[in-house]
Amino acid sequence: MVFKTRTHNCGELRESNVGELVVLNGWVDTRRDLGGLIFIELRDRYGLTQIVFEPGFNSDAHHTAKDLRSEFVISIEGVVRKRPEGTENLNLQTGLVDVMVNKLVILNEAKTPPFQIKDDTDAHEDLRLKYRYLDLRRPSVQKNLILRHKMYQSVRKYFDENSFVEVETPVLMKSTPEGARDFLVPSRLHKGKFYALPQSPQQYKQILMVSGLDRYFQIVKCFRDEDLRADRQPEFTQIDVEMSFIDQENIFEMMEGLMQKLYKEIWNKDLQLPIPRLTFDEAMENYGSDKPDLRFKLKMETLNSIFANTGFKVFHDNIEKGGIVTGLKAPGCGEYTRNQLDVLTDFMKKLGAGGLIWIRVKDSENGAVLESPTMKFFSEEEQKNLISKMDAKPGDLLFILTGNKLKTLSLMGSLRLEMAKRLELIKADSEPKLLWVTDFPLFEWDEETKRFYAMHHPFTSPRIEDIPLMDSDRANVKARAYDLVLNGSEIAGGSIRIHNSELQAKMFEALGISPEEAELKFGFLMNAFKYGAPPHGGIAFGFDRLAMIFAGEHSIREVIAFPKTASGISLMDDAPSIVDEHQLKELHIKIR
């Protein structure tokens, strides 16, 4: 089969090319046979060009063109002409010209695809993933992968310009507890032993700081064997960063520069610096989330001071136990029907709330008044202070929840997001909102196991002033940890690390990790600290999630070339798959 290399791609020809002899290669996108004339839209990743087969221009090419069908791969040679007046297609970049074909070579035929190769396909996602090689031909998917490519280049260029060194870390490593299940890889040479795929290069990048490398980054694959969702995959990509001889402010400054560059090069938007900051406590009390979406203004209010001396037993008891009373105003929702309110109450109960107090704000001669079955429990002063605290106006609807502090704030945060959806507060053109969340708790208490766990990971440094509390009041120890949040999604998280073995041993002790277990699992890192580890810290960006937001998608599967389903299956190549008995025997493994 002989064909010529293309002179132009299918998105390139313009009026300035009229009269030129050109060669195009690509796929048949659409075909229209008008009897004498055959019109084909030829597609490659750069765009579409209309090509025309006319018997009088070249009868052989016209005859062969009658066999063309969707997704045939062809090469054509022809002359560019200006389209006849009235036939222009202004929706195409090449829509003012077409190509009169005088030579056609069919490079490959194609079966009829199981769905149309177009952006607005109604094919189910499972079908698209099964035939991912066809789905990847759709312009919108290719656009996402090209955007991802541009992000790679921007990231690498930025870090290179700032003296970072890209270092590859091992994919086969020691299994260590990082907070999620490891993917394990059996060793053939070492019977009964296993490698783990890295959940993160955390320990390696700290070792690189001990090694004096100073500034490291890597765009790296990570693996976690956990339940999946729209923004999570078993294998994912991180922008991994670590720096020596720095504090938190140095990390913020460097990462803000990266985000400013990505905003401009990917979105063509100017990011104003510095990025706003909220502490973990402020984010939870005001927005009910440690990754708040600030594209809309619904803000929660803590009402403990208003009900400090209340006679309402539910509020009184929760405040006494260190709990919280939190409120949310839904402006203009005061006319919600009882049925609508019952739906919201059921929504909250399914999330784990004991109930939901709702209060309509009505107009009266004396101003705003509150109307709710619960009002019989509130004094006049409490009602008056509630109206003032929540800036309640006639026509508004107030919600109140009470209970354990973090759980209750989180529940109200879910209601905040639900009301934003109902009120359509997030528009397609809403300005992106980026913020830092700082001062996370170092530990979180697990009620089921009755013990503390590291909220981030066991190498996160406590605030220096909080170190004495690690023995006496662990619940109130704050971490030198930070997250970067974009439009309600955590896109990056990091911390200043522990860099001396004594404090690291203290951290392990607080987490219930014995010296023997620490030596077994982290001995190499602990020993490295004894040989002069510099102060260091870093951050890791969820690259897939960041690409998803920049692309305006709602699932990271739309920005990954070959993603898994929600159940961790690759429908295209049927992974994971069964392996034969011989392979298992070599690995000293028997299936139970």
C-alpha positions in Angstrom: 0.0 0.0 0.0 1.6 3.3 -1.1 0.4 6.6 0.2 1.9 10.0 0.6 2.8 11.8 3.9 0.3 14.6 4.6 1.2 18.1 3.7 -1.4 19.6 6.1 -3.5 18.3 9.0 -7.3 18.4 8.9 -7.7 21.6 10.9 -5.2 23.7 9.0 -6.4 24.7 5.5 -7.7 28.3 5.0 -8.6 30.6 2.1 -4.8 31.3 1.7 -4.3 27.7 0.6 -6.8 27.9 -2.3 -5.3 26.5 -5.4 -2.6 24.4 -3.6 -2.2 20.6 -4.2 -2.4 19.0 -0.7 -2.3 15.6 0.9 -4.5 14.8 3.9 -4.7 11.6 6.0 -7.4 10.8 8.5 -10.6 9.1 9.4 -14.0 9.4 7.6 -16.2 11.3 10.0 -19.4 11.8 8.0 -20.4 10.9 4.5 -23.0 12.5 2.2 -23.7 10.9 -1.2 -25.7 13.3 -3.4 -25.6 11.0 -6.4 -23.1 12.8 -8.5 -21.2 14.4 -5.7 -19.8 12.7 -2.6 -18.9 14.9 0.4 -16.7 13.5 3.2 -15.7 15.2 6.4 -12.2 14.0 7.0 -11.1 14.0 10.7 -7.8 13.9 12.6 -7.0 15.3 16.1 -6.5 18.8 14.7 -10.0 19.2 13.2 -12.2 18.5 10.2 -11.8 19.2 6.5 -14.5 18.7 3.9 -13.3 16.7 0.8 -15.3 16.4 -2.4 -15.4 13.6 -4.9 -16.8 14.6 -8.3 -17.0 12.2 -11.3 -15.9 14.9 -13.7 -12.8 15.8 -11.6 -11.5 12.2 -11.2 -13.8 9.3 -12.0 -11.5 6.6 -10.4 -11.4 8.4 -7.0 -15.2 9.0 -7.2 -15.8 5.3 -7.9 -13.6 4.2 -5.0 -15.3 6.8 -2.7 -18.6 5.0 -3.0 -17.2 2.3 -0.7 -16.2 4.7 2.1 -18.0 4.4 5.5 -17.6 6.0 8.9 -14.2 5.5 10.5 -12.4 4.2 7.3 -8.8 5.4 7.4 -7.9 7.1 4.1 -5.3 9.3 2.4 -6.3 11.8 -0.3 -4.6 14.1 -2.7 -6.4 17.1 -4.1 -6.7 20.8 -4.8 -8.0 23.3 -2.3 -10.8 25.5 -3.5 -13.0 28.1 -2.0 -16.4 26.7 -1.2 -19.3 27.9 -3.5 -21.2 30.8 -2.0 -23.9 29.7 0.4 -22.2 26.4 1.3 -19.7 27.7 3.8 -19.6 26.2 7.3 -18.7 28.9 9.8 -18.7 26.3 12.7 -15.5 24.8 11.2 -12.2 26.5 11.2 -11.7 25.1 7.7 -15.3 25.9 6.8 -14.5 28.4 4.0 -12.7 25.8 1.8 -12.8 22.2 0.8 -10.6 19.8 -1.2 -11.4 18.5 -4.7 -10.0 14.9 -4.6 -8.1 13.5 -7.5 -6.5 10.6 -5.7 -7.8 8.3 -2.9 -6.1 5.5 -1.0 -8.1 3.4 1.5 -5.5 2.7 4.2 -7.9 0.6 6.4 -11.6 -0.3 6.5 -13.6 -0.2 9.7 -16.6 -2.0 11.2 -19.6 0.2 12.1 -18.6 1.6 15.6 -20.9 0.8 18.5 -21.6 4.5 19.1 -21.1 7.7 17.1 -17.7 9.4 17.3 -19.0 12.8 18.4 -18.9 15.0 21.5 -22.6 14.8 22.3 -22.8 11.0 22.2 -25.5 9.5 24.4 -23.6 6.2 24.7 -23.4 4.9 28.3 -20.0 5.4 30.0 -19.4 1.6 30.3 -19.8 1.2 26.6 -17.4 4.1 26.0 -14.9 2.6 28.4 -15.1 -0.8 26.7 -14.3 0.8 23.4 -12.0 3.4 24.8 -9.9 3.5 21.7 -13.0 4.8 19.8 -14.0 7.1 22.7 -10.5 8.6 22.6 -11.2 9.8 19.0 -13.9 12.2 20.2 -12.6 15.8 20.0 -13.7 16.6 23.6 -11.7 13.7 25.1 -8.7 14.5 22.9 -9.0 18.2 24.1 -8.8 17.0 27.7 -5.7 14.9 27.1 -4.0 17.9 25.3 -4.9 20.1 28.2 -3.4 17.6 30.5 -0.2 17.6 28.3 0.0 21.4 28.5 -0.3 21.1 32.3 2.6 18.7 32.4 4.8 21.0 30.4 3.9 24.1 32.5 4.6 22.2 35.8 7.9 20.9 34.6 9.0 24.2 33.2 8.0 26.1 36.4 9.9 23.8 38.7 12.9 23.7 36.5 13.1 27.5 36.4 13.0 27.4 40.2 15.9 25.0 40.7 13.9 21.9 41.4 15.3 18.5 40.4 12.9 15.8 39.0 13.9 12.5 40.6 12.1 9.1 39.9 11.4 7.1 43.1 10.8 3.3 43.2 7.5 1.8 42.2 8.3 -1.4 44.1 8.7 -0.4 47.7 8.3 -1.6 51.3 4.7 -1.9 52.6 4.1 0.8 55.2 0.9 2.1 56.8 -0.1 5.3 55.0 -3.8 5.4 55.8 -5.1 3.3 52.9 -4.7 -0.3 51.7 -1.5 -1.1 49.8 -1.5 -2.9 46.4 0.9 -5.8 47.1 3.2 -7.4 44.6 4.5 -10.9 45.4 8.2 -11.5 45.1 9.2 -14.6 43.0 12.8 -14.6 44.3 12.0 -14.0 48.0 9.3 -16.6 48.9 6.5 -15.2 51.1 7.6 -11.6 50.8 5.9 -8.7 49.0 6.6 -5.3 47.5 4.0 -2.6 47.8 3.1 -0.1 45.1 3.6 3.4 46.6 0.6 5.3 47.9 2.9 8.3 47.8 6.7 8.7 47.6 6.5 10.3 51.0 9.4 8.6 52.7 11.6 8.7 49.6 11.2 12.4 49.1 12.1 12.9 52.8 15.2 10.8 52.2 16.1 13.0 49.3 16.0 16.0 51.6 18.3 14.2 54.1 20.5 13.5 51.0 20.9 17.2 50.5 19.0 17.5 47.2 17.3 20.6 48.5 14.4 20.9 46.0 12.7 17.9 44.5 9.6 17.4 42.4 8.1 14.5 40.4 5.0 13.9 38.4 4.4 10.4 39.7 1.9 7.5 39.7 0.5 6.5 43.1 -1.7 3.6 44.0 -4.3 3.0 46.7 -6.5 0.0 47.1 -9.6 1.9 48.3 -13.2 2.4 47.4 -13.7 4.6 44.4 -15.8 7.6 43.4 -16.0 10.2 40.7 -12.7 11.9 41.7 -10.8 8.8 42.8 -9.0 6.0 40.9 -6.9 3.1 42.2 -4.0 4.6 40.3 -3.6 8.3 40.1 -1.0 11.0 39.3 0.6 13.4 41.8 2.7 16.5 41.4 5.0 15.6 44.3 7.1 18.4 45.8 9.6 18.7 48.7 11.9 21.5 49.8 14.6 21.9 52.5 15.5 24.8 54.8 12.0 26.3 54.5 8.9 27.1 56.5 5.2 27.1 55.6 5.4 30.5 54.0 8.0 29.4 51.5 5.8 26.5 50.4 2.8 28.8 50.0 4.8 31.3 47.9 6.2 28.7 45.6 2.9 26.9 45.0 1.0 30.2 44.5 3.4 30.9 41.7 2.7 27.6 40.1 -1.1 28.1 40.4 -0.8 31.6 38.9 1.1 30.1 35.9 -1.5 27.4 35.4 -4.4 29.8 35.7 -2.8 32.0 32.9 -1.6 29.2 30.6 -4.6 26.9 30.9 -7.5 29.2 31.7 -6.1 32.5 30.5 -7.1 34.0 33.8 -5.1 36.2 36.1 -4.9 34.8 39.7 -4.6 37.5 42.3 -2.0 36.7 45.0 -1.7 36.0 47.8 -4.4 33.2 47.9 -6.8 33.7 50.8 -6.4 31.5 53.9 -8.7 30.0 56.4 -7.8 27.9 59.4 -9.4 24.4 59.7 -11.6 25.7 62.6 -12.7 28.8 60.6 -13.5 26.6 57.5 -15.5 24.1 59.6 -17.5 26.7 61.6 -18.2 29.0 58.6 -18.7 26.4 55.8 -19.0 22.9 57.4 -16.1 21.6 55.4 -12.3 21.5 55.4 -12.5 22.0 51.6 -15.1 24.8 51.4 -16.6 25.9 48.1 -16.5 29.7 48.2 -18.1 30.3 44.8 -21.4 31.1 46.7 -21.9 33.1 49.9 -24.0 30.9 52.1 -22.3 31.0 55.5 -23.0 29.2 58.7 -23.2 30.8 62.1 -22.2 29.3 65.4 -25.1 30.0 67.8 -23.7 28.7 71.2 -23.5 32.2 72.6 -27.2 32.9 71.9 -28.3 29.7 73.6 -25.7 29.7 76.4 -28.4 29.9 79.1 -31.3 28.3 77.1 -34.1 26.3 78.6 -34.2 24.2 75.5 -32.8 20.9 76.8 -31.4 19.6 73.5 -29.3 22.7 73.0 -28.3 23.0 76.6 -27.1 19.4 76.9 -25.0 19.6 73.7 -23.4 22.9 74.7 -22.6 21.5 78.1 -20.9 18.5 76.5 -18.7 20.7 74.3 -20.9 20.4 71.3 -22.2 23.1 69.0 -25.4 24.8 67.8 -25.0 25.9 64.2 -27.3 27.8 61.9 -27.6 28.4 58.1 -29.8 31.0 56.3 -31.4 30.1 53.0 -32.4 33.5 51.6 -35.8 33.7 49.9 -36.8 30.2 50.9 -39.3 31.1 53.5 -42.2 29.9 51.4 -40.9 26.3 51.2 -43.9 24.0 51.7 -44.0 21.5 54.5 -43.4 18.7 52.0 -40.2 20.4 50.8 -39.1 20.8 54.4 -39.8 17.2 55.1 -37.7 16.2 52.0 -34.7 18.2 53.4 -35.2 16.7 56.9 -35.1 13.2 55.4 -32.0 14.2 53.4 -30.2 15.2 56.6 -31.4 12.1 58.5 -29.9 9.9 55.8 -26.6 11.6 56.3 -26.7 10.9 60.1 -28.5 13.9 61.6 -30.9 13.3 64.4 -33.2 15.9 62.9 -33.4 19.3 61.4 -34.8 22.5 62.9 -36.3 24.8 60.3 -37.6 28.3 61.0 -39.5 30.6 58.6 -38.9 34.3 58.8 -42.1 36.3 58.5 -43.0 39.9 58.3 -44.9 41.8 61.0 -45.6 45.3 62.1 -42.6 45.1 64.4 -40.3 43.7 61.9 -39.1 40.1 61.3 -40.6 37.3 63.4 -39.8 33.6 63.5 -42.3 30.8 62.8 -41.6 27.2 63.6 -42.9 24.4 65.8 -39.7 24.8 67.8 -40.3 28.5 68.7 -42.2 27.5 71.9 -38.8 26.4 73.3 -37.1 29.7 72.5 -37.3 32.8 74.7 -38.2 36.2 73.1 -34.6 37.3 73.7 -33.2 34.2 72.0 -35.5 34.8 69.0 -34.5 38.4 68.8 -30.7 37.6 69.0 -31.1 34.8 66.4 -32.7 37.2 63.9 -29.8 39.6 64.5 -27.0 37.0 64.4 -28.2 35.5 61.2 -29.2 38.8 59.6 -32.6 37.2 59.0 -35.1 39.0 56.7 -38.8 38.3 56.0 -38.9 35.5 53.3 -35.8 33.8 54.6 -35.6 30.2 55.9 -33.3 29.3 58.8 -31.9 25.9 59.6 -30.4 24.8 62.9 -28.5 21.7 63.9 -26.9 20.7 67.2 -24.7 17.9 68.4 -21.0 16.8 68.4 -19.0 19.7 67.0 -17.2 18.3 64.0 -19.9 15.9 62.9 -22.7 18.6 63.2 -20.6 21.2 61.3 -20.0 18.6 58.6 -23.7 17.8 58.3 -24.6 21.5 58.0 -21.9 21.8 55.4 -23.7 19.1 53.4 -27.0 21.1 53.7 -25.2 24.2 52.6 -24.1 22.5 49.4 -27.6 21.0 48.9 -29.2 24.5 49.2 -26.6 25.9 46.8 -27.8 23.4 44.2 -31.5 24.1 44.9 -30.9 27.8 44.6 -28.7 27.4 41.6 -26.0 29.5 43.2 -23.1 28.0 41.2 -23.2 29.1 37.6 -21.1 27.8 34.7 -19.3 31.1 34.6 -18.8 31.4 38.4 -15.4 32.8 39.2 -13.1 30.0 40.5 -12.3 30.3 44.2 -8.9 29.1 45.5 -7.9 29.1 49.2 -5.5 27.6 51.7 -6.8 25.8 54.7 -4.3 25.7 57.5 -3.8 24.5 61.1 -5.4 21.1 60.9 -5.6 19.0 63.9 -2.6 16.7 64.1 -4.7 13.8 65.4 -8.2 12.6 64.8 -10.1 10.3 67.2 -11.7 7.1 66.0 -14.7 6.2 68.1 -14.8 2.6 66.9 -11.2 1.7 67.8 -11.0 4.3 70.7 -7.6 5.7 69.6 -6.0 8.6 67.8 -4.8 8.4 64.2 -2.7 10.9 62.2 -5.1 13.2 60.3 -2.5 13.5 57.5 0.4 11.0 58.0 2.8 10.2 60.8 5.6 12.4 59.5 3.6 15.6 59.8 5.1 18.1 62.3 3.0 19.5 65.2 3.1 23.2 65.8 6.2 23.8 67.9 4.1 25.4 70.7 1.8 22.4 70.8 4.5 19.7 71.3 3.9 19.6 75.1 0.2 18.8 74.4 1.1 15.6 72.7 1.3 13.9 76.1 -1.6 15.6 77.8 -4.2 16.9 75.3 -3.8 15.3 71.9 -7.2 16.4 70.6 -6.0 20.1 70.7 -2.6 19.6 69.0 -2.5 21.5 65.7 -0.4 20.3 62.8 1.9 22.4 60.5 -0.3 21.1 57.7 -2.1 22.8 54.8 -4.5 22.0 52.0 -5.0 23.9 48.8 -8.7 24.0 47.8 -10.2 24.9 44.4 -14.0 25.2 44.0 -14.7 22.9 46.9 -12.2 20.2 45.9 -8.9 19.6 47.7 -6.3 19.8 44.9 -3.2 19.6 47.1 -2.1 18.8 50.6 1.1 18.9 52.5 2.9 19.7 55.7 6.2 20.7 57.3 7.7 17.4 58.2 9.3 16.1 61.4 13.0 16.1 60.9 14.5 14.7 64.1 14.3 11.2 65.4 13.2 12.1 68.9 10.1 14.0 67.8 9.3 11.3 65.3 9.5 8.7 68.0 7.2 10.8 70.1 4.7 10.9 67.2 4.8 7.1 66.8 4.2 6.7 70.5 1.2 9.0 70.4 -0.2 6.9 67.5 0.3 3.6 69.5 3.2 2.4 67.3 5.7 0.6 69.4 9.5 1.2 69.0 9.8 -2.3 67.6 7.0 -1.7 65.0 8.4 1.7 64.1 11.9 0.2 63.6 10.4 -2.6 61.4 8.3 -0.3 59.2 10.2 3.0 59.3 13.7 2.1 60.5 15.5 3.4 57.4 13.8 6.8 57.7 14.4 7.1 61.4 18.1 6.1 61.0 18.4 8.7 58.2 17.2 11.4 60.6 20.1 10.6 62.9 22.6 11.7 60.2 21.7 15.4 60.0 18.3 15.8 58.4 17.5 19.4 57.5 14.2 21.1 58.3 11.9 20.3 55.3 8.4 20.2 54.0 6.4 19.7 50.9 3.1 19.2 49.2 1.4 16.9 46.7 -1.1 18.0 44.1 -3.8 15.6 42.8 -3.0 16.1 39.1 -6.1 14.2 37.8 -8.4 16.2 40.0 -6.7 19.5 39.0 -7.0 18.6 35.3 -10.6 17.7 35.8 -11.4 21.1 37.2 -9.4 23.0 34.6 -11.2 21.0 31.9 -14.6 21.7 33.4 -15.4 18.0 33.9 -17.2 16.3 36.8 -15.2 13.1 36.8 -11.5 12.4 36.7 -12.2 9.5 34.3 -12.8 12.2 31.6 -9.2 13.4 31.8 -7.5 10.0 32.1 -6.6 8.1 28.9 -7.4 4.6 30.2 -9.4 4.9 33.5 -11.0 2.2 35.6 -14.7 2.0 36.5 -16.1 2.7 39.9 -15.5 -0.9 40.8 -11.8 -0.8 39.7 -12.2 -2.6 36.4 -10.7 -1.8 33.0 -13.5 -2.7 30.6 -11.3 -2.4 27.6 -8.7 -5.0 28.5 -10.6 -6.8 31.2 -8.2 -6.1 34.1 -7.9 -7.4 36.7 -7.8 -10.8 35.1 -7.1 -14.5 36.1 -3.5 -15.7 35.8 -2.6 -19.3 35.1 -1.5 -21.8 37.7 2.1 -21.8 36.6 2.5 -18.1 37.3 1.0 -18.5 40.8 3.3 -21.4 41.5 6.4 -19.4 40.6 5.2 -16.7 43.0 4.5 -19.3 45.8 0.8 -18.3 45.9 -2.2 -20.5 46.1 -5.8 -19.1 45.6 -8.0 -20.0 48.5 
